[in-house]
Amino acid sequence: QQASPVVQQARLRALEQEAQALATRAGLGPQLSVTMSQSYQTSNLQGIGLTFPGIPSRIGPYRVMDARPKLTQTVLDLSLLARYRAERARAGQVREEAATVAEKTRLAVIDLYLQALLAETRSRASEARVETAGAVLKQAVEAEQAGTGNKLDVARASQRLETERAALIGLKRDKAAVVTMLKRTIGAEQTAALEVTPVAEAGAAPVAVEEALKARPEMRALEARGRVLRLELQAAERERWPKVSAFGDYGALGQDPSNAVSTYAVGVAVNVPVWTSGRIENSVKAARHRLEQWEQEKRALALQVEQEMAQAALEREAAQAAQASAAKAASAAREALELSRMRYGAGLATNLDVVTAQGELAQTEEEELRTRYEGLVAAARLAAAQGHVMAFVRGR
């Protein structure tokens, strides 16, 4: 699943958020810029208190060249600091969300693999039935040639053989289709070789709901989101607080570089919000409402995890019980088919009994395989519900 595009996209989103957090932190550090300008402007001498007889109040236009570096440094901005912490916490949230995507992808891969395994097992069972149907047809033909059978027996046996062959073709097609989806999910090319090998059932150790909640990446992501929302609320509340910054610049000012003189400016600025038309107050309210929504999401996820664990455990127990019965039924159907063939060969039964036994064997084998697949899927989903889907694989 490391090659899965979905997993890689989630991982890259986490890296993107980490870069965004660093970009926000950069606002707390010094900022250096260089400006150069060439302009024509006029000035109002009277506006700055310079009035002389015979001299107009407005002079210009005249040319001005200004070139200077400027350095600014945030001294106190607790709201920006809280926003940086929120961005850093959001990076942790996105990492956990990426882990959630990876966990869901693993479960999807396991589900598709089990589907491919089911199709492979069905194909093998169908191949065995095709061989049996071929042997029954041969037996019917030999009986008809010996005068102890008839053309109806041959026709029935031939029909059964073709039915089993058609079923085998469909099962092989189903397996190939599932394998293509499996390759896509894991990010493999369609030309890549993929071998489907059997897996054995493994029981998942019982886990308390509290432990499962700690292990589930969805809950870890939700907890990280809660930290983000609390920091966002803190940042919104701190918008009311003063912000202090220092600045300084030094450069050349004049009509052109030949007559420019050095000038500078150094100072400290304090920004205190007095009236924002409700912007800060409503930002705080919105942040609080988001936090309240998060609390309900957390409660809903806890209920979901508890329900998933209970349902998966019930499904696994039911599948195991059904599989035991289905295995006995399939074994009895195989024995019934063998006895029917023996009785038919001895002239004690008709070919219809054999064909009927073949159909019943196909049904019971299908039921056995279905219950076994459902048991494996339930075990995988139980492991996923407990937050350790890979335990289903490592237990084998």
C-alpha positions in Angstrom: 0.0 0.0 0.0 3.0 2.3 0.1 2.8 2.7 -3.7 -0.9 3.5 -3.5 -1.6 7.0 -5.0 -4.2 7.6 -2.3 -1.8 7.0 0.5 0.9 9.1 -1.2 -1.5 12.0 -1.6 -2.3 11.8 2.1 1.4 11.8 3.0 2.1 14.8 0.8 -0.8 16.7 2.4 0.9 16.2 5.7 4.2 17.5 4.4 2.3 20.5 2.9 0.8 21.3 6.3 4.2 21.1 8.0 5.5 23.6 5.5 2.5 25.8 6.1 3.2 25.8 9.8 6.8 26.8 9.2 5.6 29.6 7.0 3.4 30.9 9.8 6.3 30.7 12.3 8.4 32.8 9.9 6.0 35.7 10.7 7.5 35.8 14.2 11.1 36.3 12.9 12.8 39.3 11.4 11.7 40.5 7.9 14.2 42.2 5.7 13.2 43.9 2.4 14.8 46.3 0.0 12.8 49.0 -1.8 13.9 51.2 -4.7 11.7 53.9 -6.3 11.9 56.7 -8.8 9.0 59.1 -8.8 7.8 62.7 -9.5 5.9 64.4 -6.8 4.6 67.7 -5.5 4.6 69.0 -1.9 2.4 71.4 0.0 4.6 73.7 2.0 1.7 75.5 3.7 0.4 72.1 4.9 3.6 71.6 6.9 3.8 75.1 8.2 6.3 76.6 5.7 4.9 79.9 4.3 7.2 82.6 2.8 6.2 85.8 1.0 6.5 85.3 -2.8 6.9 81.6 -2.6 4.0 79.4 -3.7 2.5 77.0 -1.2 2.9 74.1 -3.6 6.2 73.2 -5.2 7.0 70.7 -7.8 6.8 68.4 -9.5 10.3 67.3 -8.8 12.1 64.0 -9.1 12.7 61.8 -6.1 14.9 58.7 -5.9 14.6 56.5 -2.8 16.6 53.3 -2.1 16.7 51.6 1.3 16.6 48.3 3.1 13.9 47.9 5.8 14.0 45.6 8.8 11.0 44.7 10.9 10.7 42.4 13.9 7.6 41.3 15.7 8.2 41.9 19.4 4.8 40.8 20.9 2.0 39.2 19.0 0.4 36.4 21.1 -2.3 35.9 18.6 0.2 35.1 15.8 2.0 32.8 18.2 -1.2 30.9 18.9 -1.9 30.7 15.2 1.5 29.2 14.7 0.9 26.6 17.4 -2.5 25.8 15.8 -0.8 25.3 12.4 1.8 23.0 14.0 -1.0 21.0 15.7 -2.9 20.9 12.4 0.2 19.3 10.8 -0.1 16.6 13.5 -3.8 16.2 12.7 -3.0 15.8 8.9 -0.4 13.2 9.7 -3.0 11.2 11.7 -5.5 11.6 8.9 -2.8 10.2 6.5 -2.5 7.3 8.9 -6.2 6.9 8.7 -6.1 6.8 4.9 -3.3 4.2 5.1 -5.3 2.1 7.5 -8.4 2.2 5.3 -6.3 1.4 2.3 -4.9 -1.7 4.1 -8.4 -2.9 4.9 -9.5 -2.4 1.3 -6.4 -4.3 0.1 -7.2 -7.1 2.5 -10.8 -7.2 1.4 -9.9 -7.3 -2.3 -7.2 -10.0 -1.6 -9.8 -12.1 0.2 -12.2 -11.7 -2.7 -9.4 -12.7 -5.1 -8.7 -15.7 -2.8 -12.3 -16.6 -2.8 -12.5 -16.5 -6.6 -9.3 -18.6 -6.8 -10.7 -21.2 -4.4 -14.0 -21.3 -6.3 -12.1 -21.8 -9.5 -10.2 -24.7 -8.1 -13.3 -26.3 -6.7 -15.0 -25.7 -10.1 -12.1 -27.4 -11.9 -12.5 -30.4 -9.7 -16.2 -30.5 -10.5 -15.4 -30.3 -14.2 -13.1 -33.3 -13.8 -15.8 -35.2 -12.0 -18.4 -34.2 -14.5 -16.1 -35.4 -17.3 -15.7 -38.7 -15.5 -19.4 -39.1 -15.1 -19.9 -38.4 -18.8 -17.4 -41.0 -19.7 -19.1 -43.4 -17.3 -22.5 -42.7 -19.0 -21.0 -43.1 -22.5 -19.4 -46.4 -21.6 -22.7 -47.6 -20.0 -24.6 -46.6 -23.1 -22.2 -48.4 -25.4 -22.4 -51.5 -23.1 -26.2 -51.5 -23.4 -26.8 -50.8 -19.7 -27.4 -47.1 -20.2 -29.3 -44.8 -22.6 -28.8 -41.6 -24.5 -30.7 -39.6 -21.9 -28.1 -40.4 -19.3 -25.4 -39.3 -21.8 -27.3 -36.1 -22.5 -27.7 -35.3 -18.8 -24.1 -35.9 -18.1 -23.0 -33.8 -21.1 -25.3 -31.0 -20.0 -23.8 -31.1 -16.5 -20.3 -31.0 -17.8 -21.0 -27.9 -20.0 -22.7 -26.2 -17.1 -19.6 -26.7 -14.9 -17.3 -25.5 -17.7 -19.4 -22.3 -18.1 -19.3 -21.7 -14.4 -15.5 -22.2 -14.4 -15.1 -19.6 -17.1 -17.2 -17.1 -15.1 -15.2 -17.7 -11.9 -11.8 -17.2 -13.7 -13.2 -14.0 -15.1 -14.3 -12.8 -11.7 -10.9 -13.6 -10.2 -9.1 -11.6 -13.0 -11.4 -8.6 -12.5 -10.8 -8.6 -8.7 -7.0 -8.9 -9.3 -7.1 -5.8 -11.5 -8.9 -3.8 -8.8 -6.4 -5.1 -6.2 -3.4 -4.0 -8.4 -4.9 -0.6 -8.8 -5.5 -0.2 -5.0 -1.9 -1.1 -4.1 -0.6 1.1 -6.9 0.8 -1.7 -9.0 0.9 -1.8 -12.8 -1.6 -4.2 -14.4 1.3 -6.1 -16.0 2.8 -6.8 -12.6 2.7 -10.4 -11.4 0.5 -11.1 -8.4 0.2 -14.5 -6.7 -2.9 -15.3 -4.5 -1.9 -17.7 -1.7 -4.3 -19.1 0.9 -4.5 -17.6 4.4 -5.6 -19.3 7.6 -8.1 -17.9 10.1 -6.7 -16.2 13.2 -8.7 -15.0 16.1 -8.2 -11.5 17.3 -7.6 -11.0 21.0 -10.4 -9.2 22.8 -9.6 -5.5 23.2 -11.5 -3.0 25.4 -13.2 -0.1 23.7 -11.0 2.4 25.5 -7.9 0.7 24.1 -9.4 0.6 20.6 -10.1 4.3 20.7 -6.5 5.0 21.6 -5.3 2.8 18.7 -7.7 4.1 16.1 -6.0 6.7 13.8 -9.4 8.4 13.3 -9.5 9.1 17.0 -5.9 10.3 17.1 -6.7 12.6 14.2 -9.8 13.9 16.0 -7.8 14.5 19.2 -5.2 16.5 17.2 -8.1 18.5 15.6 -9.3 19.3 19.1 -5.9 20.8 20.0 -6.1 22.8 16.8 -9.5 24.2 17.6 -8.5 25.1 21.1 -5.5 27.0 19.8 -7.6 28.7 17.2 -10.0 29.8 20.0 -7.0 31.1 21.9 -5.7 33.0 18.8 -9.2 34.6 18.3 -9.3 35.7 21.9 -5.8 37.2 21.8 -6.8 39.4 18.8 -7.9 41.9 21.5 -4.4 42.1 22.9 -1.9 44.7 21.9 0.7 43.9 19.2 4.2 45.4 19.4 6.7 45.5 16.5 10.0 47.2 15.9 11.1 48.7 12.6 14.1 50.4 11.0 15.3 51.5 7.6 18.4 53.3 6.2 18.9 54.5 2.7 19.6 57.3 0.2 17.0 60.0 -0.7 17.4 62.6 -3.4 16.7 63.6 -7.0 19.1 61.0 -8.3 22.0 58.9 -6.9 24.5 61.8 -7.5 22.9 64.1 -5.0 21.1 61.7 -2.7 21.7 61.9 1.1 21.4 59.2 3.7 18.2 59.1 5.7 16.9 56.6 8.3 14.0 55.8 10.5 13.9 53.7 13.7 10.9 53.1 15.9 8.5 50.9 17.8 4.8 50.5 16.8 2.0 49.4 19.2 -1.3 48.4 17.7 -4.3 48.2 20.0 -7.6 47.2 18.6 -10.3 49.5 20.0 -13.3 49.0 17.7 -13.6 46.2 15.1 -17.4 46.2 14.4 -17.8 42.8 16.1 -15.1 41.1 14.0 -13.1 39.8 17.0 -16.2 38.9 19.1 -17.8 36.9 16.3 -14.5 35.2 15.5 -14.4 34.0 19.1 -18.0 32.7 18.9 -17.3 30.8 15.7 -14.2 29.2 17.3 -16.2 28.1 20.3 -19.0 26.6 18.1 -16.4 24.7 16.2 -15.0 23.3 19.4 -18.5 22.3 20.5 -19.0 20.5 17.1 -15.8 18.7 17.7 -17.0 17.4 21.0 -20.0 15.9 19.4 -17.9 14.4 16.6 -15.7 12.7 19.2 -18.7 11.3 21.0 -20.1 10.0 17.6 -16.8 8.4 16.7 -16.6 6.6 20.1 -20.1 5.2 19.5 -19.2 4.2 16.0 -16.1 2.3 17.2 -18.0 0.5 19.8 -20.7 -0.5 17.3 -18.1 -1.7 14.7 -16.3 -3.9 17.3 -19.6 -5.5 18.4 -20.8 -6.0 14.9 -17.5 -7.5 13.6 -17.3 -9.9 16.6 -20.9 -11.1 16.0 -20.3 -11.6 12.3 -17.1 -13.5 13.0 -18.8 -15.8 15.5 -21.8 -16.4 13.2 -19.5 -17.1 10.2 -17.4 -19.6 12.2 -20.5 -21.5 13.3 -22.0 -21.4 9.7 -18.6 -22.5 8.3 -18.5 -25.6 10.5 -22.0 -26.6 9.4 -21.2 -25.9 5.7 -18.0 -27.9 5.8 -19.9 -30.9 7.1 -22.6 -30.4 4.4 -19.9 -30.3 1.7 -18.2 -33.4 3.0 -21.5 -35.2 3.0 -22.3 -34.0 -0.5 -19.0 -35.3 -1.8 -19.7 -38.7 -0.2 -23.2 -38.7 -1.6 -21.8 -38.0 -5.1 -19.3 -40.8 -4.8 -21.9 -43.3 -3.6 -24.3 -42.2 -6.4 -21.6 -42.9 -9.0 -20.9 -46.3 -7.4 -24.6 -47.2 -7.4 -25.0 -46.0 -10.9 -22.0 -48.1 -12.0 -23.5 -51.1 -10.3 -26.9 -50.5 -11.9 -28.6 -49.7 -8.6 -29.3 -46.0 -9.4 -30.0 -43.8 -12.4 -27.8 -41.2 -13.9 -30.3 -38.6 -12.6 -29.2 -39.4 -9.1 -25.6 -38.7 -10.0 -26.5 -35.4 -11.8 -28.6 -34.3 -8.8 -25.7 -35.1 -6.4 -23.4 -33.0 -8.6 -25.7 -30.0 -8.3 -26.0 -30.4 -4.5 -22.2 -30.7 -4.2 -21.8 -27.4 -6.2 -24.2 -25.7 -3.8 -22.7 -27.0 -0.6 -19.1 -26.2 -1.7 -20.2 -22.6 -2.7 -21.8 -22.2 0.8 -18.7 -23.5 2.5 -16.5 -21.1 0.6 -18.8 -18.2 1.2 -19.0 -18.7 5.0 -15.2 -19.1 5.1 -14.7 -15.8 3.2 -17.2 -14.1 5.5 -15.3 -15.3 8.5 -12.0 -14.0 7.2 -13.6 -10.6 6.3 -15.2 -10.4 9.7 -11.8 -11.1 11.4 -10.2 -8.4 9.3 -12.9 -5.9 10.1 -12.6 -6.7 13.8 -8.9 -6.1 13.7 -9.5 -2.8 11.9 -12.2 -1.8 14.4 -9.7 -2.4 17.2 -7.2 -0.1 15.4 -4.7 -2.8 14.3 -5.8 -4.0 10.9 -2.3 -5.4 10.2 -2.7 -7.8 13.1 -5.0 -9.8 10.7 -1.9 -10.2 8.4 0.7 -10.7 11.0 -1.4 -13.3 12.8 -0.8 -15.6 9.8 
